[in-house]
Amino acid sequence: MIKLRLKRYGKKREVSYRIVAMHSSTRRDGRPLEELGFYNPRTDEIRLEVPAIVKRLQEGAQPTETVRRILEKANVFEQVKA
């Protein structure tokens, strides 16, 4: 199963995340199938590649709870339904 989840990177105490599509059995910082966005929790900066995310969701990818909240803030699920 393909999951949309966060991949951690950055220095200690200065963490940032990439939103990626990965197989559910792959380790957290393993090789992703596709990088779909960026999330910085310290500054609340979010950059998303919306067309690629919508495509993955339509193919059946399941977002984790954290990624789901980020996508709901950006109103991505409205584009999937349309």
C-alpha positions in Angstrom: 0.0 0.0 0.0 1.2 3.5 -0.8 1.1 6.1 2.0 1.6 9.8 2.0 3.7 10.6 5.0 6.4 12.8 6.4 10.2 12.3 5.8 12.3 14.0 8.4 15.4 15.9 7.6 17.5 18.8 9.0 19.7 19.3 12.0 18.9 18.4 15.6 16.2 20.7 17.0 15.9 22.3 13.6 13.8 19.7 12.0 11.9 20.0 8.7 9.8 17.5 6.8 9.2 16.5 3.2 5.8 15.1 2.3 6.4 12.0 0.2 4.7 9.0 -1.3 6.2 5.7 0.0 5.3 2.1 0.3 4.0 1.5 3.8 6.7 -1.0 4.6 9.6 1.4 3.8 11.5 2.9 6.7 10.7 6.6 7.6 13.8 8.1 5.9 14.0 5.6 3.1 13.8 6.2 -0.6 10.4 7.7 -1.6 8.5 7.0 -4.7 7.9 10.8 -5.2 8.4 14.0 -3.2 5.2 15.9 -3.0 5.8 18.9 -0.7 7.6 20.5 2.2 6.5 21.2 5.8 8.4 23.3 8.4 6.7 23.1 11.8 8.9 25.9 13.3 7.7 28.5 10.8 4.4 26.8 9.7 5.7 27.0 6.1 3.9 24.6 3.8 4.7 24.1 0.1 2.6 21.5 -1.8 2.6 20.1 -5.3 -1.1 19.9 -5.4 -1.6 18.2 -8.9 0.8 15.4 -7.9 -0.9 14.9 -4.5 -4.4 14.8 -6.1 -3.1 12.2 -8.6 -1.7 10.0 -5.8 -4.9 10.3 -3.7 -7.0 9.3 -6.7 -4.8 6.3 -7.3 -5.6 5.2 -3.7 -2.7 6.4 -1.6 -3.6 6.8 2.1 -2.3 9.9 4.0 -1.1 9.6 7.6 -3.1 11.6 10.2 -0.5 14.5 10.3 -0.4 14.7 6.5 -4.2 14.5 6.4 -4.4 17.6 8.6 -1.9 19.5 6.5 -3.8 18.7 3.3 -7.1 19.7 4.9 -5.6 23.1 5.8 -4.7 23.5 2.2 -8.1 22.4 0.9 -6.6 19.6 -1.2 -9.4 17.1 -0.6 -11.9 19.5 -2.3 -10.0 19.1 -5.5 -9.9 15.3 -5.2 -13.7 15.2 -5.0 -14.2 17.5 -8.0 
